[in-house]
Amino acid sequence: MSEDRIERETLIAAPIERVWPLVAEPGFWATDENPSGTVAEEGQSAVATHSEHGDFPVRVEKVVPPTYVAYRWVSAFPGEELRDDNSTLVEFTLTPEGDMTRLRVVESGFAALPTSEDNRRNVIKDHADGWSQCFDAIRKRSEGLSA
C-alpha cells in the first residue's frame, strides 16, 4: 500500500460465475444491506447506503464481464455529490484459477483528495481494513455460506 492506493487480493473457492454478480453490483462494498441484484452498466450512478456511515455516491466507470469492473465513489466525503476530485477509483479484477477465482481490488486516488494529511491517512487505514471485511463477505456469499 502506498499513500495513493490500496491493493488486495484473495482466492475464493467458487467459480467466476458466482463471484462476478457480487462485484458487479454498484457500491456493494459500502452497504450493510443484502445484495440488490443490480448489475453495473458503464455510466450508471447509484448511492450505496450504510446505516452507520451514511450515503456514498458511486459511478460505474468500466465493465468487462465477467473479469473487470471499475467504480468511482465518494469515499472520504459521504453524502457529497461525486466529482473526480473528491472520489477514489475502485477496480475489481477476477481471474479464474481452475474451479476457484482470484479476486483483486485496487483502490486509488487518495493522494488527490482535498483533505488534510491526517484525514487521508485515516481514510486509507479505514479502507484497507474495510477491504478485508469485504473479501470475507464476498467469500461467504460466493462459496454458498450465509454472510
C-alpha positions in Angstrom: 0.0 0.0 0.0 1.2 3.5 -0.8 -0.2 6.9 0.1 -2.3 6.8 -3.0 -3.5 3.2 -3.4 -4.6 0.1 -1.6 -4.1 -3.3 -3.3 -5.6 -6.5 -2.0 -6.3 -10.0 -3.5 -7.7 -13.2 -2.3 -8.5 -16.7 -3.7 -12.2 -17.7 -3.5 -13.4 -21.3 -3.6 -16.1 -20.6 -6.2 -16.2 -20.2 -10.0 -16.1 -16.8 -11.5 -19.8 -17.0 -12.5 -20.7 -17.0 -8.7 -18.3 -14.2 -7.8 -19.0 -11.8 -10.7 -22.6 -10.9 -9.7 -21.4 -9.8 -6.3 -18.7 -7.4 -7.6 -20.9 -6.2 -10.5 -23.3 -4.6 -8.1 -22.5 -0.9 -7.8 -21.5 0.1 -4.3 -21.9 -3.4 -2.8 -18.8 -2.9 -0.6 -20.2 0.2 1.2 -23.6 -1.1 2.1 -24.7 -3.1 5.1 -27.8 -4.4 3.2 -28.2 -7.6 1.3 -27.3 -7.5 -2.4 -29.9 -5.9 -4.6 -29.1 -7.8 -7.7 -28.4 -4.6 -9.7 -25.8 -5.2 -12.4 -23.2 -2.5 -13.3 -23.6 -0.6 -16.5 -21.0 1.9 -17.7 -22.0 5.5 -16.8 -24.6 4.3 -14.2 -24.8 6.2 -10.9 -26.1 4.8 -7.7 -26.0 5.5 -4.0 -24.7 2.9 -1.5 -26.2 3.4 1.9 -24.7 2.2 5.2 -26.7 2.6 8.3 -23.7 3.8 10.4 -21.5 5.6 7.8 -24.1 7.3 5.5 -24.6 7.6 1.8 -21.8 7.0 -0.7 -22.4 8.1 -4.4 -21.0 5.6 -6.9 -20.5 5.8 -10.6 -19.7 2.8 -12.9 -16.6 3.7 -14.9 -15.9 0.5 -16.9 -17.4 -3.0 -17.2 -15.8 -6.1 -18.9 -17.9 -9.1 -17.8 -17.0 -11.3 -16.1 -13.5 -10.2 -15.3 -13.3 -6.5 -14.7 -15.4 -3.7 -13.2 -14.3 -0.2 -12.1 -16.2 2.3 -10.0 -15.6 5.8 -8.7 -17.0 6.6 -5.3 -17.1 9.4 -2.8 -15.3 7.5 -0.1 -13.9 10.2 2.2 -16.9 12.6 2.0 -20.2 10.6 2.5 -23.2 12.4 1.2 -21.3 14.7 -1.1 -22.0 14.8 -4.9 -19.5 12.6 -6.8 -16.7 14.5 -8.6 -13.4 13.4 -9.9 -11.6 15.5 -7.3 -13.4 14.0 -4.2 -13.5 10.4 -5.2 -11.3 7.3 -5.5 -11.3 4.7 -8.2 -12.1 1.1 -7.2 -11.1 -1.6 -9.7 -12.1 -5.3 -9.3 -10.3 -7.9 -11.4 -11.4 -11.5 -11.4 -9.2 -14.3 -12.8 -10.4 -18.0 -13.0 -7.9 -20.4 -11.4 -9.4 -23.9 -12.0 -12.7 -24.0 -10.1 -11.6 -21.1 -8.0 -11.5 -17.3 -8.6 -8.7 -14.9 -7.8 -10.2 -11.5 -6.8 -8.1 -8.4 -6.8 -9.1 -5.0 -5.8 -7.1 -1.7 -6.3 -8.4 1.5 -4.8 -6.5 4.5 -5.9 -6.6 8.3 -5.9 -6.2 9.0 -2.2 -3.4 11.5 -2.8 -5.6 13.8 -4.8 -8.4 14.0 -2.2 -9.0 17.6 -0.9 -8.5 16.8 2.7 -5.9 17.0 5.5 -3.0 14.5 5.6 -4.3 13.2 8.9 -7.8 12.5 7.4 -6.2 11.0 4.3 -4.2 8.5 6.5 -7.4 7.7 8.4 -9.3 7.1 5.2 -6.6 4.9 3.8 -6.4 2.9 7.1 -10.2 2.5 7.3 -10.4 1.4 3.7 -7.5 -1.1 4.0 -9.4 -2.7 6.9 -12.7 -2.5 5.1 -11.4 -4.4 2.1 -10.6 -7.4 4.4 -14.2 -7.4 5.6 -15.5 -7.0 2.1 -13.5 -10.0 0.9 -14.8 -12.1 3.8 -18.4 -11.2 2.8 -17.8 -12.0 -0.9 -16.1 -15.3 0.0 -19.1 -16.3 2.2 -21.7 -15.4 -0.3 -20.0 -16.8 -3.3 -19.0 -20.0 -1.5 -22.6 -20.5 -0.5 -22.3 -19.7 3.1 -24.5 -17.3 4.9 -23.0 -13.8 5.1 
